[in-house]
Amino acid sequence: MDEARESSQRKGKGKTPPDPDTETLNFKVTTDFKKEFKGYAVSQGITMLELLKEGFELSKQKRRQ
């Protein structure tokens, strides 16, 4: 088996297929922000996506006041 084919098979190994109703949200943050964000999510036992969604909901609630 050639290297490119092996590499592409490894990348998808063990991952759930993408949900057809999802899209990529693509933006850049500083390395320090990502490290802090990810570390906080891990310390809370949640994913970064869950933390982002929770923060977004809290922000919307705060701005409605």
C-alpha positions as CSV (number, residue, x, y, z in Angstrom):
1,M,0.0,0.0,0.0
2,D,1.4,3.4,-0.9
3,E,2.1,6.1,1.7
4,A,-0.5,8.6,0.6
5,R,-3.2,5.9,0.8
6,E,-2.1,4.7,4.2
7,S,-2.0,8.2,5.5
8,S,-5.6,9.0,4.3
9,Q,-6.9,5.8,5.9
10,R,-5.2,6.6,9.2
11,K,-6.8,10.1,9.3
12,G,-10.3,8.8,9.3
13,K,-9.7,5.8,11.6
14,G,-12.0,5.8,14.6
15,K,-13.8,9.0,13.7
16,T,-17.5,9.4,13.3
17,P,-18.5,10.3,9.7
18,P,-19.4,14.0,9.4
19,D,-23.0,15.0,10.0
20,P,-24.4,16.3,6.7
21,D,-26.1,19.1,8.6
22,T,-22.8,20.5,9.9
23,E,-20.5,23.1,8.5
24,T,-16.9,24.2,9.4
25,L,-16.6,27.4,11.4
26,N,-13.2,28.6,10.5
27,F,-11.4,31.5,12.2
28,K,-8.0,32.1,13.7
29,V,-7.1,32.7,17.4
30,T,-3.8,33.2,19.1
31,T,-1.9,30.1,20.3
32,D,-2.3,31.3,23.9
33,F,-6.1,31.7,23.5
34,K,-6.4,28.2,22.0
35,K,-4.3,26.6,24.8
36,E,-6.4,28.4,27.5
37,F,-9.7,27.6,25.8
38,K,-8.8,23.9,25.3
39,G,-7.3,23.5,28.7
40,Y,-10.5,25.0,30.3
41,A,-12.7,22.7,28.3
42,V,-10.7,19.7,29.3
43,S,-10.7,20.8,33.0
44,Q,-14.5,21.0,32.8
45,G,-14.8,17.6,31.0
46,I,-16.4,19.0,27.9
47,T,-15.4,19.5,24.3
48,M,-14.3,22.8,22.9
49,L,-17.4,22.8,20.7
50,E,-19.6,22.4,23.8
51,L,-17.8,25.2,25.5
52,L,-18.2,27.4,22.4
53,K,-21.9,26.7,22.2
54,E,-22.4,27.3,26.0
55,G,-20.5,30.6,25.7
56,F,-22.6,31.7,22.7
57,E,-25.8,31.0,24.6
58,L,-24.7,32.9,27.6
59,S,-23.6,35.8,25.4
60,K,-27.0,35.9,23.7
61,Q,-28.8,35.8,27.1
62,K,-26.6,38.7,28.5
63,R,-27.3,40.9,25.4
64,R,-31.1,40.5,25.6
65,Q,-31.2,42.3,29.0
